[in-house]
Amino acid sequence: MKFLILSFLSFSSLIGRSQELTISGTIHHTTLEGGCWYLEGDGGKRYELTGDTGIVQPLRMDGQHVVVRAMPAKGMASICMMGEIVRVLQRIDTVRYPIDLPIWPMTIDGKVYRTKSGVWYVKTSSGQRYEFKIAPEKKYRHAGALFHQRVRVLLDKKSNKDKMDGVILSGSKPIQITKQKTYDPR
């Protein structure tokens, strides 16, 4: 009999845990119905957050990215009706890093070389090395070829294989710089 009770309790706790959700998204505020807060998941689905005010209240910052552990709040109704109502159990802290890497148009003047592993790069007279993301044009595919182009460069040493100073993103095709149109008062 004890075995049946323990197995039932463990099974019922598994059912409760299987309904838990981990939701990642951005908190938004709307002026609808006097002001409503909702979490827009990274997939686009919206959730209204309920639960302990000590957990939910700190989440209410417009534009804040959060990850929460929650359960569906069945049988609950809302004035706002912005999305599925969930009861927040816990906030999971996350660290988000910026994803905008520094890409800079610049003129590179140097000689083209190739590493033993087959990576083409330009070495400038000051010793800086810039790796080609894609193989350069045929006319530059020999050691010592002179290279003088204005190209887009990703200035991140971690983004290339051989710890060079940057990655030439636009191959060897020059960037066309358009002049700004002057104001015509007609």
TAMO-V112932 format. One record per run of one state. SS is the DSSP state (A for helix, B for strand, O for the rest). FROM is the first residue (numbers start at 1). TO is the last residue. If there is no record, write none. Layout:
SS,FROM,TO
SS,FROM,TO
This chain:
O,1,1
A,2,18
O,19,19
B,20,30
O,31,31
A,32,34
O,35,35
B,36,41
O,42,45
B,46,51
O,52,52
A,53,59
O,60,64
B,65,72
O,73,83
B,84,92
O,93,102
B,103,114
O,115,119
B,120,124
O,125,128
B,129,132
O,133,137
A,138,140
O,141,144
B,145,154
O,155,156
A,157,159
O,160,165
B,166,168
O,169,186
